[in-house]
Amino acid sequence: MAIPSCGYATCTIMTDLAEQPLTPDTPIAIAGAIWLARLSSAGLAEGDDDDELDEDTRERQRHHARQTIASYETAVRIFTRWAERNGKYRLGDLQIGDLVAYARALRKRSYDLSQRAATARASGQSERLSERTVHAYVRPLFGLLALADSQGAIPFRIAAARPEVSRVLPRLPTPVAPTPPDLRRLVRFYDKSAGEERERQMLTRLRNAALLHLLFSSGARISEALSLDVGDVARDRRILARVIVRGKGRREGTLFIRKHAEQALHRYLAARNWPPAREPLFVALDPRTGGGRLSRISGWRIVTSAANALADRMVLEGKADEAELLRQVTPHTFRHFVGYHLLNEGVALAEVSQILRHRSVEVTRSFYASYADVQLQEVHDQFSADPWPMDE
């Protein structure tokens, strides 16, 4: 049931598969392949330019990352295997009770397809799935069955199935953003050279510095930063103060470039002799891959290498606790730092939500709820009334 990525050779095949209708007689495995093909092709007609789509159309054709589709494929494959073991081969064979039984089965034993789980089963050890893994295996089924429901291919309504299945799923803790370390020293890690530099070494350092300053200034996701082209951030050799970026779900948002980030980007692009607008902003400079867009792994390495090197210095300065926090820094830590710092300065939650380009203010509230409680406690301690002192 593997679904290839949509390239020149496979896009037409995937589009044909995605357009096949679902009926009660459609095998569950085939239905899963059709659903995954629809996600992979994102519903784009031949010749469509995604940049020209209006917001409503883009949302209906919402892009899913390859990694997400791969995890969905695993979830559908596991469910198909379980269903066939229980005599359910077609969409029309499924009932709400089957979905409930499947969710309960996941909580009781391991259906993980990983090599680690297979080794554990072979040795007679029963390794239970984590709560998040159970949700990750069940959640995609609602998307598949919603498609089947819309075409009358299942004998129940998906709206009736959701609450029944949700009752037997484990509860997940509310996600909370971790308290980040102070990154104001880390962001300048690559600003100065450590000695004599060759041209490629200097360009690498300037690129790394520009990336850290951009993350610190804007709170951008690493994927957003690395997706930028030169023309997205520069016009006529001037760095823009506001950059339009497409984030999760291809929703457009704005990155704000502060003065320090503007200067770092200017130094970096000047060292590259101001390349054409369509060139990637952050490029790989390794001799084997030079000129290509910087990979996500390389972006992470730039951040974590600087954080660990600075942590080593902190240890020598006797700041072991701060060093430990720095060793946990990732590119996403910059995003949390921006959120926490803005809230600490009294910026309204709704404004922080827009700056971080969250889907809604409720997402921001859920991530920073614990921080809001800390703020409220400080306000409470500072301004609440104390009892009068006791008379002598």
N, C-alpha and C positions, 0 to 999 in steps of 0.2 A: 504493500500500500504506500510505498515511498512516493512522495510528490517532488519532482525536480523543480529547481528554481526556474523562473520564467526567463529563458534566454531566446535567442533567435531560433534555435532548433526545436525547442520544447513548448514555446508559448502557444502555438496554434493547437497542439495536442491538449494542453491543459485547458485552453478555452473551450474546446469541444467537450471535454470531460465535465467542466464546470456547468455547461449548459444542459446536461442530461437531467431529465425530471426524476423525481423520487416518487415511488408508489409503494403500497403495502408489500408488494412482492420483491422490492429491491433488497438484495442481501445487505446486512449491516456493514460488512467490510466494504462493499462497493459504495454504499451511501457515505461512509467515512471518507473514501477517496474523492468523491464528488464534492463534498463539503470542503475538504482541504484544498482542492483545486480552485474552488471559488475564492478562498482566502488568498491563495498564492497569486492568482491573476488579478485580484482586487477589482474584478468586474470591469476593467478598462476595455473599451472597444478598440479595435485596431486603428491606429492613427491618432488616438486620443493623447493629448499632452496634459499630464496631471497638473502642471502648473497653471493651466488655463481653466481648470474645473472650478465651479462655484463651491462655496463651503458646504452646502447641503449635499451636493453630489459627492464631494470628497469624503464626507462623513459616511455616506452609504457605502462607499468603496474603500473603507478605511484600510490602510496598509498594515500588514502584520510582518514583523521581522522574521527572517528565516529561522532563527532560534526559537521563536514563539511557535511557529508552524511545526517545527520538529518536535517540540514538547506536546503539541496537540496531537500529532500523529502517534506518538507513543501512547497517549491517553486513550485514543480511539482503538488502537491495536490491542491494548490490555482489556478494554471493555468487550471488544469483539471476541477475544479468546474466552473470556468468562461466559459471555452469552451463549456461545456455541457449546460450551461444556454443559450448559443448562438447557439445551434444546431450543434456543432462540436464534434462528438463522436470518430471519427477515425482519424488516421494520414493523410489519403488521403483527409479528409475534410478541412484540414488547408491550408490557403493561407497567403502570406506575409502580406496582409492587416489585417488579424486577429491578428497577432503579434503586429502590430502597434497599432491597436485598444485596445489590452490588455494593452500595455504600457501606453497609454493615460488614460485608465480607472484607472490604479493604481495611476496615478498622481492626479486624480480627487477625488477619494474616498478611503476608507480603506477596504482592503481585508485581513487585519491582522487577524490571527486566535487566537491571544493571549486572555487571559481572560480579560485583561484591555480593549482591543478593543471591545470585545463582550459586556462588561458592558457599554461602552460609547455608542454603537449603541442602546442598550436596553433603555437607558435614553434619546434617541433622539439627542445625540451629535454626530456630524460627525467628526471623528478624522483623519486627513490626514496622510498618511505615510511619513516618512522622505525620503530625497533624497537617502540616502544610502540603506534604506529598499527597495525602488523601484528597485534599481540596484540589490540588493540581490535576489529579486524575479524573475527578468528577466534574469540575467546572466546564471543561470543553464540551462535555456531552450535552449540556444545555444548548450550546450553539448549534450542534449537529441536529438535535431533536427539534429545535425551533424551526430550522429549515424544513425538516420532515413534516412538522405540524402545519407550516404554511402551505404545504402542497397536499395535505390530507393523507399523508403516508403512515401515520401512527394512529392508533385507536383511542387516544386521549389528548387532552390539551396540555401543552407544556406549562401553562400558567398554573394548572392544578398540580403538576408534578413537583415544581420547585419547592413549595413549602413542605411537602411530604419528605423529600430527600434532605432538605436543610435540617429537619428535626433530628436526623440520625448522624449528621456530620459533626465532627469535633469542633468546638469553638476555638477560634484563633484569637490571640491577643491583639489588641489595637496597636498598629504600628506607631512607634514613637521615634522621632529623630534623635540620634545620640548627641549629647552635648559635645561640640567640637572644641579642639584646642585653639588657642590664639594663633592665627595663621599670618599675622602681619609681618612677622620676620621671615617666614617660609617663602612668601610670595616674591621676595627679593633675592632668593638663593642664587639664581643664575644671572643676576644683573651685572656682576663684576667678574672679570676674568681672573683666574688663579695664577696667571703668568703669561708667557708668550703663547700665542695661539696661531695655528695655521688657519687658512681661510675656511676650510670645512669645519674645523673646531669652533671658530668664532660664529659661523652661521648656525651651527647646532645649538650653541649656548643662547644665541639671540632668539632662535625659534622656541627653545624651552622656556626662556624668560617670558616671551610673548604669550605662550599658552598659560602659564601660571597667572600672569597678570589678567588675562581675559577671564579665567575661571574665578579669580578673586573679585574682579570688578562686577561681573554680570550674574554669578551664580548659575552659569550655563551647565547643562549636562555635558559630559565628555563627548557624547555622540553628536550633540549640537555643535560644539566647538570644532570638532574634527570634520564636520560636514561642510563648513564654510569655505567659500571660494574667495579669492583676492577681491573680486568685484563686490562681494557682499559687505566688506568692511572699509573699502577705500574708493575714493573718487578723485581723479586728477591729483594723485599723490597726497591726498589728505585722508586721514582716518575719520570715519563717521562716528558721531556721538551715539547714534541709535542704529542697531542692526536687526533686520527682520530675519527670523530663524523659524524653521519648522521643527517642532518637537514631537512629543508623543501623540500618536493618532494623526500625525501630519497637521496638527493645529499650529497656526502661525502665532508667533509672539515676538516680543522685542527684547533684545539684549542691550543693556546700557553700558557704554564704554566710557569709563572715567579717565581723567587726565593721565594717571600713571600707566594705565593700559594702552591709551592712545600713543604715548611716547614709546612704550615697549614694542608695539606693533609697527610704529613708524621706523624704528631702528632696524627691526627684522626685515621689513619689506624693502627698505633702502639697501640693505646688504644683499638682497636678492635682485637688485636693480629693477624694482617695481615690475614684477612679471605681469603677463596679461590677466585680464579680469576673470577669465574662465579657469585659470590655474588654481589648484587647491591652495588654501591659505597655509595649512601646516603640511609640509611635505617630508617624506623620508629622505634622509641624506646618506644612508648607508650605500656604499658603492654598488651593491647588488640590486638595490631597489630604489636608488636615487631618483627623485622626481615624482614618484607616486604619492598618493595621499597617505598621510601618517595613519597607521593602524591604531585601533583601540588599545591593543596590548602595549604598543609603544607609548601611547599617551599615558596609560597607567604607570608605565615604568618611569617616565619622566617625573611624574609627581611623587611616586613612592621612593625613588632613589634620592630625591632632594630631601624628603621628609626623614628618611633614615640617616642620611649624612648629617642633617641638622640635629637629629636626636643624639647622635654620637657626640656632637659638640656640647649639647645640653648636659649629658652625663659628666663630661669633664668640668662643667661649670657647677656641678652639684645639684642639678635640677632633674633628678631621676623621674619624678612623677610626670613632669612636662614631656620628658623624653619618651616615656611609655605611651602617652597620648599621641605623640607625633608618629610613632611607629605604626599606629592604626589608621593613619591618614590615607585616604583614597581621593581620586578626583571628585567624588560626590561630597566629600567633607567640605570642600569649598562652598558648595551649595547650601549645606546646613549652616556653615559659618555666616553666610550672607543673611539667611533667614533669622538666625538667633541675634545677630548684631542689629539688624533693623528693628526687631521687636524690642531689644534692649534700649534702643534710642527712642522708643515711643511711637514707632510707625504703626499705623492701624493694620490689623490682621488682613483686611480686604486688600490693602495696598501691597502688603508683602505677598499675598497670593498672586496678584497680577505680575509683580516683579519676578517671582519664581515660575510663573506661567503654569500654575496648577490648574487642573480641570475645573475646580470650584474652590470657594473659600472653605468649604467643609473639609476638603483634603488637607489644606494648610492647618486648619484647626486640629484635625486628628493627629497630625505629625508633631505639632508644637503644643499640645494640650498640657503636657507635664511642665513645660517651661512657663506657660501662662499661670499655672498653679504656684510656681516659685515666685513669679512676679506679684501675684495676689497676696501671697504670704508676707512678702516684704512690705507691701503697701499696708497690709493689716497690722503688722508689727509696728510700723512707723506711725500710723495715724489713729489706731484704736485707743480708746480711753483706758486708763489704768485706775484702779480703785484709790480712793484717798488713803494716805498713810494712817496707820492706827494711832490713836491718841496715846500719848505717853502715860 
